[in-house]
Amino acid sequence: MKDIENLNKDYVQNLYITIGKNVKKIREEKKVSQLALAQAIGHKSVTVISCCEICYKNYHFNIEHLAKIAYVLDVDIEDFFKIK
């Protein structure tokens, strides 16, 4: 087992940024607006999507968001975690 002390301090933040970028890329490829996606996953405004896509003020998608977004966009949830 690895020691958590050796984990790069930016690892998690970089993961959030990667996920946000991937959600945005896939959403745009599917020609879905931020508002349409937000409403499809049960939100009334674009705030959650727009802030999480760019990790604004450390907002990020949680696993429930990602599961719903993957379902709505008809992609595998693992696509959001791929480093490109």
DAFENQUI-V471940 format. One record per residue. N is the residue number from 1. D_FIRST is the distance of its C-alpha to the first C-alpha in whole Angstrom. Layout:
N D_FIRST
N D_FIRST
//
This chain:
1 0
2 4
3 7
4 9
5 12
6 11
7 12
8 16
9 18
10 20
11 18
12 18
13 22
14 22
15 21
16 24
17 26
18 25
19 26
20 29
21 30
22 30
23 31
24 34
25 35
26 34
27 37
28 39
29 39
30 40
31 43
32 42
33 42
34 40
35 43
36 43
37 39
38 39
39 42
40 40
41 37
42 39
43 40
44 43
45 42
46 41
47 39
48 35
49 35
50 37
51 35
52 31
53 32
54 32
55 30
56 33
57 32
58 29
59 30
60 28
61 28
62 26
63 25
64 28
65 30
66 28
67 29
68 32
69 33
70 31
71 34
72 37
73 36
74 35
75 32
76 29
77 26
78 24
79 27
80 26
81 23
82 24
83 24
84 27
//
